[in-house]
Amino acid sequence: MTQAKKTIPSTPMIQPTTLRQRHLILDALRGMALLGICLANYPEFSLYTFLDSSVTAAMPTAPVDTVVKYLQYIFIDGKFYTLFSILFGIGFSLMLTNAREKGINGLRIFYRRMAILLLIGLIHLVFLWAGDILILYAFVGFFLPLFRKLSDKKLLLSAALLLLLPVGIDTIVMYTGWDPAAPAIRATHYFHTLVGINEENFPVWLVQHDSYMDIVRFNLGGSFIRMQEFIEGNRAFKVLALFLLGFYIGRKQFYAHLDACQPLLRKVATYGFLIGLPTSLLYAWSAMNAHPLGLGIHSLFYTVSVVPLSLAYTTAICLVYLKNKEKRMFTLFAAPGRMALTNYILQSVFGMILFYGIGFGLGAKTGLIYVELIATAVFGFQILYSYLWFRHNRFGPLEWGWRMLTYGQWLKLTQTQVSCASPTCREHGKPGLSPGTAHPGTAESEKALPRNRHRNQEERYHSSQN
């Protein structure tokens, strides 16, 4: 035992998650979250959200757009960023597990990863789109390790309190008139005044200007609008709560034991839909009618609708996943999910080209139904090129750079072609291993559980990525 310790390098390196450690269901959920995020973001990218109601009412698609807007509030708004945030928390747990198995402290790696994500978010915010979410994820991510030693019960209690806190804050704002976002509003006004942006031309300014530097100037002021949205929406508390929920799920490794968790999945899906759908109707009604019951009640509708329905989506997808023997649909969604950062940024690039004056200039004149169809087509294109990309590469382009900066080492981008595909190779992790779904160190990785009826398809998925 003593001799074995001497052979361990003095500075052990933690490696990024390998293909063997990946789970098809997590990648597929991440891909589905990307679709929902694209559907949620493109109404803002197209500037439809900022148009005066008299302008949208005059559009030929106005009647159907009203229906689409209701449906968006009911089924999309907030639900997929919730899923994405939960997956972020699961990723944190995976990173800690990876570090613990190697006997080193993974917090330094995690903080470096968040610092790099913060930089990527700043670049995205200023040079592409002022609606960035990565900055918030990185900022809140710095606080996530503070909760890592809490018991499961305290972890869930903390998540619940953080989810309810915005309801209390919004109620105080409603009764006192306090505006915590006032500094951000003043900063927005200052920067927009410098370039001649006002309330009248704000919805069309990006279409009327065809210079890239005009986009950057707009985003300088728009970045403070984003800060205003974060503050007024109490986003930091909500995101941290979802991170903690994801961390709990990752700690329990439910994703690695879906067959055994089927009763729990059915229960969460049932109660999630029973609670989430009616309250989502109330939330949509409140949002479409300027919060008639007040900001506090609107905030409550949001909280008790978004989280339950998002969890219902997630668990229902997992149940379909277990019943789907081929899993081809999940493999398609997993491809963009494996390069989620790249695809999130590219959604902004495509949006800029499609809707701004620098590109096709479709913004501020396209009905909501067409905007959502465009968003769906963009994601379909992302499935295609992501699938083709991973036929030859191990990581997405931005993921590759992010990982190398995080781990401080060169990582090979292209796939290594191997010939061994025998069961022996798969069993012992030799070249040609077809990475399975089980996370190393779990009971499922140590035992060939007969209840995992879909192992072969999982292995084919990972083998195709190898």
Beta strands, then each sheet from edge to edge (+ up, - down):
end
